[in-house]
Amino acid sequence: MNRRNFIKVLGAGGVVLAASPILVNSFADSNNLNYRPTHTYDDIRKTLLSYAMLSANPHNIQPWKVALPNKNQILLYVDPERLLPQTDPIHRQIHIGQGTFIEGLVIAASRFGIRADVDYFPQGEYGSQTLEDKPVAAITLIPNSEITADPLFGYLATRQSNKTPYSADELTVEQLQKIADVVSRDGLAMQFVDAKSDSSNMSQFLTQAMTIEEQQAARSLETISMFRFNDKEFATHRDGFGLAQNGVTGPKRWLAEKLFVTRENAESDPKRFGEEGIKHTQTVAQSAPHFGMLISNDNSRLTQVQCGRLYQHINLVTASLGLAQHPMSQILQEYSDMLPLQDEFKQHYGVKANQTVQMLFRLGKSELTEPSPRREVSDIVRA
Ligand SMILES: Cc1cc2nc3c(=O)[nH]c(=O)nc-3n(C[C@H](O)[C@H](O)[C@H](O)COP(=O)(O)O)c2cc1C
């Protein structure tokens, strides 16, 4: 049977599948909930960490290390072995990923009647182009009977970055307002772009940015290194993302992973893998009714971390409203061949040259996808 016919047979549907329980099982998507930490620890710090680890982070690389110096304190560090030097050369996104983690932890603490006090960079803030082995935050846990659980706690486990195409349904003014209300700190702003009045400019910028990103094999290979090509890879690494997170599931996923989307193919021909990424970017960007931009006046490490907290908070709010949200970061990245397009993009949307778009994301409606995996709490605790 040639490949085309085989796809046709599968396309013919349920009859083939229903006939064979073994086949049905092999098509079934993995349950990545199994690849997430449990939340039941004797040590409350570990319970809180297990929730914080569910936060959004670049490429799901999970760039966190923690020290537990005493029973009321958590010190959070960047894991220097989990960076993305090709696409995030100044580690800005990695620091946003520290902020998302802190926000998840603070919200989880409220559920356990604990106030989590965050002291940023307690041993000094380092420059925004450097990385030092100093804590990003010291988090002190203070039990307080007056603390009430943040209602967003219930969304820590279901929040996700939804990478699938969105329906044309627009958000209401009230929904957009709830998102905008999250950003109330001086020096930070939320800006929305509505696809309807944008003449496809945003999707063109984003597609062009992905095209630039994929022009260098080293960058494509960095993404490929975080792509999980099958369940075995998910089970081994418990990080990254794969077809399921892009909404490819069931027989289609099974077939693709068996025949086309394999590590061997991608690593031997990263350009081809990149072309698929460009197509996917165009499809999903064109489908989005809205985009959001989180913009800062300065680009210090502290601001990056605080933007991460806000981004995670926004994502929890959208989860609570049943909305889909998805960062698209290529145009924001700092390697030299992206900068001319980034300048053009900023000018087009009225972002000042000295401002930084910290997060750019789609907003809309879509079905939930399979959750992305996480490692165990023990994997991030410093020895
Ligand atoms: C700073 C930052 C940048 C991100 N950039 C992208 C991106 O460009 N494209 C994308 O598909 N997802 C992006 N993401 C989403 C991550 O891939 C996602 O958070 C991670 O895979 C974990 O999945 P989850 O958010 O569904 O739990 C980004 C997330 C963060 C925090």
The ligand as an SDF file (V2000), in Angstrom:
LIG
                    3D

 31 33  0  0  0  0  0  0  0  0999 V2000
    8.4160   34.0680   27.2600 C   0  0  0  0  0  0  0  0  0  0  0  0
    7.5910   33.0530   26.5200 C   0  0  0  0  0  0  0  0  0  0  0  0
    7.6780   33.0010   25.1310 C   0  0  0  0  0  0  0  0  0  0  0  0
    6.9220   32.0650   24.4180 C   0  0  0  0  0  0  0  0  0  0  0  0
    6.9740   32.0580   23.0430 N   0  0  0  0  0  0  0  0  0  0  0  0
    6.2400   31.1680   22.3340 C   0  0  0  0  0  0  0  0  0  0  0  0
    6.2560   31.1720   20.9110 C   0  0  0  0  0  0  0  0  0  0  0  0
    6.9160   31.9790   20.2670 O   0  0  0  0  0  0  0  0  0  0  0  0
    5.5110   30.2450   20.2700 N   0  0  0  0  0  0  0  0  0  0  0  0
    4.7450   29.3370   20.9420 C   0  0  0  0  0  0  0  0  0  0  0  0
    4.0990   28.5070   20.2940 O   0  0  0  0  0  0  0  0  0  0  0  0
    4.6950   29.3310   22.2920 N   0  0  0  0  0  0  0  0  0  0  0  0
    5.4200   30.2100   22.9950 C   0  0  0  0  0  0  0  0  0  0  0  0
    5.3640   30.2120   24.3550 N   0  0  0  0  0  0  0  0  0  0  0  0
    4.5030   29.2610   25.0460 C   0  0  0  0  0  0  0  0  0  0  0  0
    5.2940   28.0500   25.5260 C   0  0  0  0  0  0  0  0  0  0  0  0
    5.6230   27.2270   24.4250 O   0  0  0  0  0  0  0  0  0  0  0  0
    4.4550   27.2910   26.5550 C   0  0  0  0  0  0  0  0  0  0  0  0
    4.2610   28.1130   27.6820 O   0  0  0  0  0  0  0  0  0  0  0  0
    5.1400   26.0090   27.0190 C   0  0  0  0  0  0  0  0  0  0  0  0
    5.2770   25.1130   25.9340 O   0  0  0  0  0  0  0  0  0  0  0  0
    4.3350   25.3290   28.1210 C   0  0  0  0  0  0  0  0  0  0  0  0
    3.0440   25.0650   27.6580 O   0  0  0  0  0  0  0  0  0  0  0  0
    1.7550   25.6420   28.3840 P   0  0  0  0  0  0  0  0  0  0  0  0
    1.8750   27.1430   28.4270 O   0  0  0  0  0  0  0  0  0  0  0  0
    0.6020   25.1810   27.5300 O   0  0  0  0  0  0  0  0  0  0  0  0
    1.7210   25.0530   29.7650 O   0  0  0  0  0  0  0  0  0  0  0  0
    6.0910   31.1470   25.1100 C   0  0  0  0  0  0  0  0  0  0  0  0
    5.9960   31.2290   26.5070 C   0  0  0  0  0  0  0  0  0  0  0  0
    6.7320   32.1720   27.2020 C   0  0  0  0  0  0  0  0  0  0  0  0
    6.5960   32.2580   28.7010 C   0  0  0  0  0  0  0  0  0  0  0  0
  1  2  1  0
  2  3  1  0
  2 30  2  0
  3  4  2  0
  4  5  1  0
  4 28  1  0
  5  6  2  0
  6  7  1  0
  6 13  1  0
  7  8  2  0
  7  9  1  0
  9 10  1  0
 10 11  2  0
 10 12  1  0
 12 13  2  0
 13 14  1  0
 14 15  1  0
 14 28  1  0
 15 16  1  0
 16 17  1  0
 16 18  1  0
 18 19  1  0
 18 20  1  0
 20 21  1  0
 20 22  1  0
 22 23  1  0
 23 24  1  0
 24 25  2  0
 24 26  1  0
 24 27  1  0
 28 29  2  0
 29 30  1  0
 30 31  1  0
M  END
$$$$
